[in-house]
Amino acid sequence: MSRANNFLQSLPRLWFQESLSPLLLLLLPLSWLFRGLVAIRRFLYRQKILSSVALSVPVIVVGNLTVGGSGKTPLALWLVQSLRERGWHPGIISRGYGGEVGVIRPVVPTSEAAVVGDEPLLLAQRGGVPVFVGRDRVAAGNALLAAHPECDVLVSDDGLQHYRLERCVEIAVFDRRGAGNGRLLPAGPLREPMRRLSEVTAVVLNGGVAHASLADTAGAPYFSMCLVGQRFIALRNSQETCSAEDLKGKSLHALAGIGDPSRFFSQLSGMGLEFSPHPFPDHQAYSTEDLSFARDGVLLMTEKDAVKCSGLALPEAWEAWVLPVEARIDNINNAPDGNSLLDKIVEKLNGRTPA
């Protein structure tokens, strides 16, 4: 079992290398088979042999074509906050990856990440809007709307390939790694072919620079997203804060269990901090032993890691800080008429044109 786990954990590293490794070459036949299955499934939905379900309010899907995190959650937070400022009353639905996804349930700030998933819990703590999780996004959406009839738009955190849920806006998110080698699973990171981007409402690049693997992709307008964080908050007391300057000169350890841990490490370096990096797999379920390296220093982490680490019985002597971030969105290259991403989304919501 451990050998199989090591094999699976090595794949993401290989997917984002420039050259195709011998192992991935062996997986190419499976990748071609997966491409065929994706095409058949898409055809069945297009021909309405498999049916999509429309909810009573418009749905915005924030997803990606690649496996793993790319920045969807901070974008979803930015989106619900921006919609509220425009007078909308959004709710959030999510699969709840890492939690008990078989049950449709609400997520509140005091929920457990092991039950509802780390990203939905973060959304509930930061978003200030109703959040429901479940493998069946249609059922989760209906449950949310039944409990919160004031909601007039739903944001689906992930679910670009969940075609059973009809949507009027699709946003595809990539981080600076782009589409990697451009191959479909398991020889590459893609869940669908790159031509799928011609159908989405917008593409958001987390990091702001188009990777070479996205250079020739035509269709939807592109927008740039950066994650900005200035002050750290204490893991045990959110009212206690400090600056990067306060942390300089200390023995710092940074942990990140996100899709691309180097993204967090680069952000800390950009703040002038020197630290020992400790990358973990995305959605890592931490134990106190996992963090034993922090005994002789100060622990720095992302918000996504904090929702899981806050429940651990860490020794009182351990100092731990969390870096909250906010998404900032800008137009780049082929965004039409200088329209902002929010303007484009609201225009689609008002028109209710299915994506």
C-alpha positions as CSV (number, residue, x, y, z in Angstrom):
1,M,0.0,0.0,0.0
2,S,2.8,2.4,0.9
3,R,4.5,1.7,-2.5
4,A,1.2,2.5,-4.3
5,N,0.9,5.8,-2.3
6,N,4.4,6.8,-3.1
7,F,3.7,6.2,-6.8
8,L,0.5,8.3,-6.7
9,Q,2.3,11.1,-4.8
10,S,5.1,11.2,-7.4
11,L,2.8,11.8,-10.3
12,P,2.0,15.5,-9.7
13,R,5.7,16.3,-9.7
14,L,6.2,14.5,-13.0
15,W,3.1,16.2,-14.6
16,F,4.7,19.7,-14.3
17,Q,8.1,18.8,-15.7
18,E,9.0,20.0,-19.1
19,S,10.0,16.6,-20.4
20,L,7.8,13.5,-20.5
21,S,9.3,10.9,-18.1
22,P,9.4,7.2,-19.0
23,L,6.8,6.5,-16.3
24,L,4.3,8.9,-18.0
25,L,5.1,7.4,-21.4
26,L,3.9,4.1,-20.0
27,L,0.7,5.8,-18.8
28,L,-0.2,7.4,-22.2
29,P,-2.5,4.5,-23.2
30,L,-4.5,5.1,-20.1
31,S,-4.6,8.8,-20.8
32,W,-6.0,8.2,-24.3
33,L,-8.6,5.9,-22.8
34,F,-9.5,8.6,-20.2
35,R,-9.8,11.2,-23.1
36,G,-12.3,8.9,-24.8
37,L,-14.4,8.5,-21.7
38,V,-14.4,12.2,-21.1
39,A,-15.5,12.8,-24.7
40,I,-18.3,10.2,-24.5
41,R,-19.6,11.7,-21.2
42,R,-19.6,15.2,-22.7
43,F,-21.4,13.9,-25.8
44,L,-24.1,12.3,-23.6
45,Y,-24.8,15.6,-21.8
46,R,-24.7,17.6,-25.1
47,Q,-27.3,15.3,-26.6
48,K,-29.3,15.4,-23.3
49,I,-29.1,11.6,-22.9
50,L,-27.7,12.6,-19.5
51,S,-29.6,15.6,-18.2
52,S,-28.4,18.7,-16.4
53,V,-30.6,20.1,-13.6
54,A,-31.3,23.8,-13.3
55,L,-31.7,25.3,-9.8
56,S,-34.1,28.1,-9.1
57,V,-31.2,30.6,-9.0
58,P,-28.2,31.1,-11.3
59,V,-25.0,29.2,-10.6
60,I,-21.4,30.3,-10.9
61,V,-18.9,27.5,-11.1
62,V,-15.3,28.3,-10.1
63,G,-13.3,25.3,-11.2
64,N,-10.2,24.1,-13.1
65,L,-9.1,21.7,-15.7
66,T,-6.2,20.4,-13.7
67,V,-6.1,18.1,-10.7
68,G,-5.3,19.8,-7.4
69,G,-5.5,23.3,-6.0
70,S,-5.0,26.3,-8.2
71,G,-6.5,29.2,-6.1
72,K,-10.2,28.5,-6.5
73,T,-11.1,29.1,-2.8
74,P,-9.7,32.6,-2.6
75,L,-11.3,33.5,-5.9
76,A,-14.7,32.1,-4.6
77,L,-14.3,34.3,-1.5
78,W,-13.5,37.4,-3.6
79,L,-16.5,36.6,-5.8
80,V,-19.1,36.2,-2.9
81,Q,-17.8,39.4,-1.3
82,S,-18.0,41.3,-4.6
83,L,-21.5,40.0,-5.3
84,R,-22.7,41.1,-1.9
85,E,-21.3,44.6,-2.6
86,R,-23.4,44.6,-5.8
87,G,-26.6,43.7,-3.8
88,W,-26.7,40.0,-4.4
89,H,-27.2,37.4,-1.7
90,P,-24.9,34.5,-2.6
91,G,-24.5,31.0,-1.1
92,I,-21.7,28.5,-1.6
93,I,-21.8,24.8,-2.5
94,S,-18.9,22.5,-2.5
95,R,-18.1,18.8,-2.8
96,G,-16.3,19.0,0.6
97,Y,-13.2,17.1,-0.5
98,G,-11.4,15.6,2.5
99,G,-14.6,15.4,4.5
100,E,-17.6,13.0,4.7
101,V,-18.9,13.9,1.3
102,G,-21.7,11.3,1.2
103,V,-24.0,13.5,3.4
104,I,-25.5,16.8,2.4
105,R,-24.9,19.2,5.3
106,P,-24.4,22.8,6.2
107,V,-21.0,24.2,7.1
108,V,-20.6,26.6,9.9
109,P,-17.4,28.3,11.3
110,T,-17.3,25.7,14.1
111,S,-17.6,22.7,11.9
112,E,-14.7,20.1,11.8
113,A,-12.5,20.0,8.7
114,A,-12.5,16.2,8.9
115,V,-16.3,16.2,8.5
116,V,-16.9,19.0,6.0
117,G,-13.5,19.4,4.3
118,D,-10.9,22.1,4.7
119,E,-11.9,24.5,1.9
120,P,-15.6,24.6,2.8
121,L,-14.7,25.3,6.4
122,L,-12.5,28.2,5.3
123,L,-15.3,29.5,3.1
124,A,-17.7,29.4,6.0
125,Q,-15.3,31.1,8.3
126,R,-14.3,33.9,5.8
127,G,-17.3,34.2,3.5
128,G,-20.1,35.3,5.8
129,V,-22.6,33.4,3.5
130,P,-24.4,30.1,3.8
131,V,-22.2,27.1,2.8
132,F,-23.4,23.5,2.1
133,V,-21.4,20.5,1.0
134,G,-22.1,17.2,-0.6
135,R,-20.9,15.0,-3.5
136,D,-24.2,15.8,-5.3
137,R,-24.0,19.5,-6.0
138,V,-27.6,19.6,-7.2
139,A,-28.8,18.2,-3.9
140,A,-26.5,20.5,-1.9
141,G,-27.8,23.5,-3.8
142,N,-31.4,22.6,-3.3
143,A,-30.7,22.0,0.4
144,L,-29.0,25.4,0.8
145,L,-31.9,27.2,-1.0
146,A,-34.5,25.5,1.1
147,A,-32.7,26.6,4.3
148,H,-31.8,30.0,3.0
149,P,-34.5,31.2,0.5
150,E,-32.9,34.7,0.5
151,C,-30.0,33.5,-1.6
152,D,-30.4,34.6,-5.2
153,V,-27.1,33.2,-6.7
154,L,-24.9,30.2,-5.8
155,V,-21.2,29.9,-6.2
156,S,-19.9,26.3,-6.7
157,D,-16.4,25.9,-5.4
158,D,-15.0,23.4,-7.9
159,G,-17.4,21.4,-10.1
160,L,-16.4,22.4,-13.6
161,Q,-16.8,18.8,-14.7
162,H,-20.0,18.3,-12.6
163,Y,-22.3,18.6,-15.6
164,R,-25.4,17.4,-13.8
165,L,-25.5,20.9,-12.3
166,E,-26.6,23.5,-14.9
167,R,-24.6,26.8,-14.6
168,C,-24.7,30.2,-16.3
169,V,-21.1,31.2,-15.5
170,E,-17.9,29.1,-15.6
171,I,-14.6,30.4,-14.4
172,A,-11.5,28.2,-15.0
173,V,-8.5,28.9,-12.7
174,F,-4.9,28.1,-13.3
175,D,-1.9,28.8,-11.2
176,R,1.6,29.6,-12.4
177,R,2.2,25.9,-13.3
178,G,-0.4,26.2,-16.1
179,A,-1.6,23.0,-17.7
180,G,1.7,21.2,-17.0
181,N,2.6,18.8,-19.9
182,G,-0.9,19.3,-21.4
183,R,-1.8,15.6,-21.1
184,L,-4.9,14.1,-19.6
185,L,-5.0,11.9,-16.5
186,P,-3.0,9.8,-15.5
187,A,-0.2,10.9,-17.9
188,G,-0.8,14.6,-17.1
189,P,-2.8,16.8,-14.7
190,L,-5.8,17.6,-17.0
191,R,-9.3,16.4,-16.3
192,E,-10.5,17.6,-19.7
193,P,-8.8,18.7,-23.0
194,M,-7.5,22.3,-23.2
195,R,-10.1,23.1,-25.9
196,R,-12.7,23.1,-23.1
197,L,-11.5,26.7,-22.3
198,S,-13.2,28.0,-25.4
199,E,-16.5,27.4,-23.7
200,V,-15.9,29.0,-20.3
201,T,-16.9,32.5,-19.3
202,A,-13.4,33.5,-18.2
203,V,-10.0,32.2,-17.4
204,V,-8.2,33.4,-14.2
205,L,-4.5,33.1,-13.9
206,N,-3.4,32.9,-10.2
207,G,0.1,34.4,-10.3
208,G,-0.7,36.7,-13.3
209,V,1.6,35.3,-15.9
210,A,0.3,33.0,-18.6
211,H,2.2,29.7,-18.6
212,A,3.5,28.5,-21.9
213,S,1.0,25.6,-21.9
214,L,-1.8,28.3,-22.0
215,A,-0.3,30.5,-24.7
216,D,-2.2,29.2,-27.7
217,T,-5.5,28.8,-26.0
218,A,-8.2,30.9,-27.6
219,G,-11.7,31.7,-26.5
220,A,-12.6,33.2,-23.1
221,P,-11.0,36.4,-21.8
222,Y,-8.1,36.1,-19.4
223,F,-7.8,37.8,-16.0
224,S,-4.9,38.0,-13.6
225,M,-5.3,37.2,-9.9
226,C,-2.8,37.8,-7.1
227,L,-3.1,36.8,-3.4
228,V,-2.2,39.7,-1.1
229,G,-1.5,39.3,2.6
230,Q,0.1,41.8,4.9
231,R,-0.3,40.7,8.5
232,F,-0.2,37.4,10.3
233,I,-2.8,36.3,12.9
234,A,-2.1,34.0,15.8
235,L,-3.3,30.4,15.3
236,R,-4.8,30.3,18.8
237,N,-6.1,33.9,19.0
238,S,-7.3,35.6,15.8
239,Q,-7.3,39.0,17.6
240,E,-3.5,38.8,18.0
241,T,-1.5,39.9,14.9
242,C,2.0,40.6,13.8
243,S,3.9,41.8,10.8
244,A,6.7,40.2,8.8
245,E,9.1,42.6,10.4
246,D,8.2,41.2,13.8
247,L,9.1,37.7,12.7
248,K,12.5,38.5,11.2
249,G,15.5,37.0,13.0
250,K,13.4,34.1,14.4
251,S,13.8,30.5,13.5
252,L,10.9,30.2,11.1
253,H,9.2,27.0,9.7
254,A,6.7,27.3,6.9
255,L,4.2,24.6,6.1
256,A,1.8,24.4,3.2
257,G,-0.6,21.6,2.2
258,I,-2.0,23.3,-0.9
259,G,-1.9,22.4,-4.6
260,D,1.4,24.3,-5.1
261,P,3.2,24.8,-1.8
262,S,5.9,26.8,-3.5
263,R,3.3,29.5,-4.1
264,F,3.1,30.2,-0.3
265,F,6.8,29.9,0.2
266,S,7.4,32.5,-2.6
267,Q,4.9,34.8,-0.9
268,L,6.8,34.6,2.4
269,S,10.1,35.2,0.6
270,G,8.7,38.2,-1.0
271,M,7.9,39.6,2.5
272,G,11.6,39.3,3.3
273,L,11.3,36.3,5.5
274,E,13.9,33.5,5.7
275,F,12.5,30.1,6.7
276,S,12.7,26.3,6.4
277,P,10.0,25.1,3.9
278,H,7.8,22.1,4.7
279,P,5.6,21.1,1.8
280,F,2.7,18.7,2.3
281,P,0.2,17.1,0.0
282,D,-2.9,19.0,-0.8
283,H,-5.7,18.5,1.8
284,Q,-3.2,17.0,4.3
285,A,-4.8,15.7,7.5
286,Y,-2.2,16.9,10.0
287,S,-1.2,15.3,13.2
288,T,0.9,16.9,16.0
289,E,3.8,14.6,14.9
290,D,3.7,16.1,11.4
291,L,4.5,19.5,13.0
292,S,7.3,18.3,15.3
293,F,9.8,20.4,13.3
294,A,8.2,23.5,14.9
295,R,9.5,22.6,18.4
296,D,12.5,24.8,18.0
297,G,11.0,27.7,16.2
298,V,8.0,29.6,14.9
299,L,5.4,28.0,12.6
300,L,3.9,29.8,9.6
301,M,1.0,28.4,7.6
302,T,-1.8,29.2,5.1
303,E,-5.4,29.7,6.2
304,K,-6.3,26.3,4.6
305,D,-3.8,24.6,6.8
306,A,-4.9,26.6,9.9
307,V,-8.5,25.2,9.8
308,K,-7.0,21.8,10.4
309,C,-4.1,22.7,12.7
310,S,-6.3,24.7,15.0
311,G,-7.9,21.5,16.2
312,L,-4.6,19.9,17.2
313,A,-3.4,19.8,20.8
314,L,-0.2,21.7,20.1
315,P,2.1,22.4,23.1
316,E,1.5,25.9,24.6
317,A,5.1,26.7,24.0
318,W,4.7,26.5,20.2
319,E,4.3,29.8,18.4
320,A,2.1,29.5,15.3
321,W,1.0,32.2,12.8
322,V,-1.4,32.2,9.9
323,L,-1.2,34.5,6.8
324,P,-4.7,35.5,5.6
325,V,-4.8,36.5,1.9
326,E,-7.2,38.5,-0.3
327,A,-7.6,38.0,-4.0
328,R,-7.0,40.9,-6.4
329,I,-8.2,40.6,-10.0
330,D,-7.0,42.6,-13.0
331,N,-7.7,42.4,-16.7
332,I,-5.0,41.1,-19.0
333,N,-4.5,40.5,-22.8
334,N,-7.9,39.7,-24.5
335,A,-10.4,40.9,-21.9
336,P,-13.0,42.7,-24.1
337,D,-13.8,46.4,-23.8
338,G,-11.9,46.6,-20.5
339,N,-14.8,45.0,-18.7
340,S,-13.9,43.7,-15.2
341,L,-14.4,40.1,-14.3
342,L,-17.2,41.0,-12.0
343,D,-19.0,43.1,-14.7
344,K,-18.8,40.2,-17.0
345,I,-20.2,37.8,-14.4
346,V,-23.1,40.2,-13.4
347,E,-23.9,40.7,-17.0
348,K,-24.3,36.9,-17.5
349,L,-26.3,36.6,-14.2
350,N,-28.8,39.2,-15.4
351,G,-29.1,37.6,-18.8
352,R,-29.3,34.0,-17.3
353,T,-27.6,32.6,-20.4
354,P,-26.4,29.0,-19.6
355,A,-22.6,28.5,-20.0
